[in-house]
Amino acid sequence: MMLINWAQFLSGQKMSISIGSVRTRNRVLLAPMAGVTDAPFRAAAWRNGAGLVITEMVAGEELARGRKEMERRARSLARIRPFVVQLAGREARWMEEGARIARDLGADVIDINMGCPSRMVAGKLSGAALMRDPERALRLVEAVVRGAGDAPVTLKMRLGWDADEITAPKVARLAEGAGVRMITVHGRTRNQFYRGRADWKAVRQVVEAVSVPVVVNGDIVDEASARTALKASGAAAVMVGRGCQGRPWFAGELAERLDPGSGVAPLSLAEQIVETRRLYEDMLAFHGSPQGVRIARKHLAWALERWRDAGFLSDGEVAAWRARLVREDDPDRVRSVLGELAGALLEKEAA
Ligand SMILES: Cc1cc2nc3c(=O)[nH]c(=O)nc-3n(C[C@H](O)[C@H](O)[C@H](O)COP(=O)(O)O)c2cc1C
């Protein structure tokens, strides 16, 4: 007879969430961020224990029209499974076609963007603008579900357009009815953009409106904020965006703190340096030169800020290293500055 350790079984259940037939590794997901979570960054987060990683937003129409930039966004570097592609758009037929192409490119899950506040996206009635028009949002979800075939579809949204138009519970209910299997809510309205604080408690209205897993997002940067967000919202998992900039391993570290055994132990400074240098190499390989050199700059600058926050660098040192790193166009020169930086950091740590 097989014995079940119920405590372990139940804590295992708690540690990950189901997206239809797909399971996350744990309950800390990396947020999609255009210009940040490209394939190399996602690979870094994934090998360091993130529960799920999602592509940058891909315009469904441009993907369907074969625009190279969108195909690049919808590609994965390593065999990261499940592979989640996020689509944005406003026209059902293009979103359906976009979902079909994403499936052909290997997507296991399709996520729909209804959270982007940018005028370019929201102004064209996609992204967060869809929160104002639940019927249109529903038609879009139905189209993506059709295009996705047997792949589960998820939805990422904000609370609504503004404080007077909190439509998230309604949109969530409609989306669930149309077959969406997980809903992430950034606890801000569109008109807040990134101002103010994310309202995790307001996310509870969505948790109570649907029975699919809800993920709480916005301003989660450490264990305390993650625990408070989970408690206030009643959500099944957290999603972290900016909190992972400069430290793609943070999602896995946070998962480990929330549920021991589900993520990775805190990386030592030496391990962080190795990961940062590997990210740099992966960015060069993925984007090629000179784009890769330019794209990697912001990641290196964020890493410096993290090391300052951890007490390894002063503000002046951050500025000096940044100036040296962003000045260089030749990847070999950047590599050699990174080598010097590694030496300086490890010396500081040993002191
Ligand atoms: C630079 C940047 C790019 C973003 N791009 C996307 C995107 O492509 N798709 C999306 O759904 N959200 C996008 N977001 C929103 C994040 O996924 C997340 O909802 C938001 O940043 C709040 O979470 P945080 O406080 O943990 O960063 C982006 C945010 C940032 C800062």
The ligand as an SDF file (V2000), in Angstrom:
LIG
                    3D

 31 33  0  0  0  0  0  0  0  0999 V2000
    9.6850   48.1940  -18.3450 C   0  0  0  0  0  0  0  0  0  0  0  0
    8.3460   47.5200  -18.1600 C   0  0  0  0  0  0  0  0  0  0  0  0
    7.7810   46.8250  -19.2020 C   0  0  0  0  0  0  0  0  0  0  0  0
    6.5550   46.1720  -19.0390 C   0  0  0  0  0  0  0  0  0  0  0  0
    6.0300   45.4550  -20.0760 N   0  0  0  0  0  0  0  0  0  0  0  0
    4.9110   44.7210  -19.8880 C   0  0  0  0  0  0  0  0  0  0  0  0
    4.4490   43.8330  -20.8980 C   0  0  0  0  0  0  0  0  0  0  0  0
    5.0400   43.6820  -21.9680 O   0  0  0  0  0  0  0  0  0  0  0  0
    3.3040   43.1360  -20.6400 N   0  0  0  0  0  0  0  0  0  0  0  0
    2.6260   43.2580  -19.4550 C   0  0  0  0  0  0  0  0  0  0  0  0
    1.6150   42.5990  -19.2560 O   0  0  0  0  0  0  0  0  0  0  0  0
    3.0670   44.0810  -18.4740 N   0  0  0  0  0  0  0  0  0  0  0  0
    4.1900   44.7910  -18.6620 C   0  0  0  0  0  0  0  0  0  0  0  0
    4.6710   45.5510  -17.6310 N   0  0  0  0  0  0  0  0  0  0  0  0
    3.9830   45.5450  -16.3460 C   0  0  0  0  0  0  0  0  0  0  0  0
    4.5610   44.4910  -15.4160 C   0  0  0  0  0  0  0  0  0  0  0  0
    4.3350   43.2020  -15.9320 O   0  0  0  0  0  0  0  0  0  0  0  0
    3.9330   44.5760  -14.0080 C   0  0  0  0  0  0  0  0  0  0  0  0
    2.5450   44.3730  -14.1140 O   0  0  0  0  0  0  0  0  0  0  0  0
    4.1790   45.9330  -13.3500 C   0  0  0  0  0  0  0  0  0  0  0  0
    5.4970   46.3740  -13.5460 O   0  0  0  0  0  0  0  0  0  0  0  0
    3.8780   45.8760  -11.8500 C   0  0  0  0  0  0  0  0  0  0  0  0
    4.6570   44.8900  -11.2160 O   0  0  0  0  0  0  0  0  0  0  0  0
    6.0370   45.2490  -10.4260 P   0  0  0  0  0  0  0  0  0  0  0  0
    5.7020   46.3230   -9.4250 O   0  0  0  0  0  0  0  0  0  0  0  0
    6.4400   43.9540   -9.7880 O   0  0  0  0  0  0  0  0  0  0  0  0
    7.0110   45.7430  -11.4400 O   0  0  0  0  0  0  0  0  0  0  0  0
    5.8670   46.2290  -17.8000 C   0  0  0  0  0  0  0  0  0  0  0  0
    6.4520   46.9480  -16.7510 C   0  0  0  0  0  0  0  0  0  0  0  0
    7.6760   47.5640  -16.8890 C   0  0  0  0  0  0  0  0  0  0  0  0
    8.2810   48.2960  -15.7190 C   0  0  0  0  0  0  0  0  0  0  0  0
  1  2  1  0
  2  3  1  0
  2 30  2  0
  3  4  2  0
  4  5  1  0
  4 28  1  0
  5  6  2  0
  6  7  1  0
  6 13  1  0
  7  8  2  0
  7  9  1  0
  9 10  1  0
 10 11  2  0
 10 12  1  0
 12 13  2  0
 13 14  1  0
 14 15  1  0
 14 28  1  0
 15 16  1  0
 16 17  1  0
 16 18  1  0
 18 19  1  0
 18 20  1  0
 20 21  1  0
 20 22  1  0
 22 23  1  0
 23 24  1  0
 24 25  2  0
 24 26  1  0
 24 27  1  0
 28 29  2  0
 29 30  1  0
 30 31  1  0
M  END
$$$$
